[in-house]
Amino acid sequence: MRVTDRRTSGMAVYLVLTAAMALFGSAFTASKILADTLPPAVAAALRFGCGALVLLIWLGVTGRGFGLPARDWPRILLAGALGIFAFNWLFFWGLHQSPSVDGSILVPVLSPVLTTAVSALFLHETASPARIAGLTVGVGGAVLFLLGVDGPASGERLIGDLAYVAGAGVWTAYTLLGRRILAGIDPLKATALTMSAGSLMLVLAAAPALPSVAWSDLSAGIWLDIAYLGVFPTAIAYVAYFHGIRSMGPARASIMMLLVPVFGATGGLVVLHESLTLVQYAGGALMLAGALLAVARDAFAAPARPSRRGGEPVPPKRSVRR
């Protein structure tokens, strides 16, 4: 491949990832509308049930089939339990208790900070001074953000924000384990089956609340909101994100998550008329700065070279000092 072709290809992946981040960001606003109308577990089950259906249809149309060796199903179930069920149960509970703008800042900014911290502490990755500084600043920013919660409903908002923080921790576990859990499985098939498994878990969790929902009273706008969430921020954005991880590596793809607060916070502030305190703005800025410090070195390193045998990417060669 020529250099110009590689640059064009790389730019295309960045554009796809940017579009995915915009869709992820819009999900905070659209999901908040749903969480304010339905019980959190029901809202999550509807969103991801719709998304799973779209992906299964996509999988069938492309002729990939739905079968997997028996040994792969425990991995699919584990990924679904972490990345779909646990994360989104916490995510929608947070939306039910606090503004979407809080989640749009806490989740995507805190996730890379936590991922870097766990990698350094437990996976024996080298912790450079910049990375340690980034982790310190990021955690300090999160604490400041939570301390900045104010207003008559500050207790509920704080509980919701803590649910967002817990969700970021679950997403960290999914990010670190997902690459190994789903290794060797076609990305579209892995995403479709993982989302289907997690959606079934969400449906089971939502079952007790289903009879309390006045289904006939739901407006056309709510059903359109569910359809939008299922098709765009869920099905299309998830596939685009995993395509980015496969093409550019997790470090470069994950730093694109820092665009999500731009789109998510804009939706919360402009569309839903939510607000942040000055202390929360300061905490969000510190979290963003900490995340950039923590992941920038890996994100802008030379990308891995694809393996000729279709296996794991080959790390770039490093020059040897003599």
Buried (B, 14 or more C-beta within 10 A) or exposed (E): EEEEEEEEEBEEBBEBBBBBBBBBBBBBBBBBBBBEBBBBBBBBBBBBBBBBBBBBEBBEEEEEEEEBEEEBEEBBBBBBBBBBBBBBBBBBBBBBBBBBBBBBBBBBBBBBBBBBBBBBEEEEEEBBEBBBBBBBBBBBBBEBBBEBBBEEEBEBBBBBBBBBBBBBBBBBBBBBBBBEBBEEBBBBBBBBBBBBBBBBBBBEBBEEBBEEBEEEEBEEEBEEBBBBBBBBBBBBBBBBBBBBBBBBBBBBBBBBBBBBBBBBBBBBBEBBEBEBBEBBBBBBBBBBBBBBBBBBBBBEBEBBEEEEEEEEBEEEEEEEEE
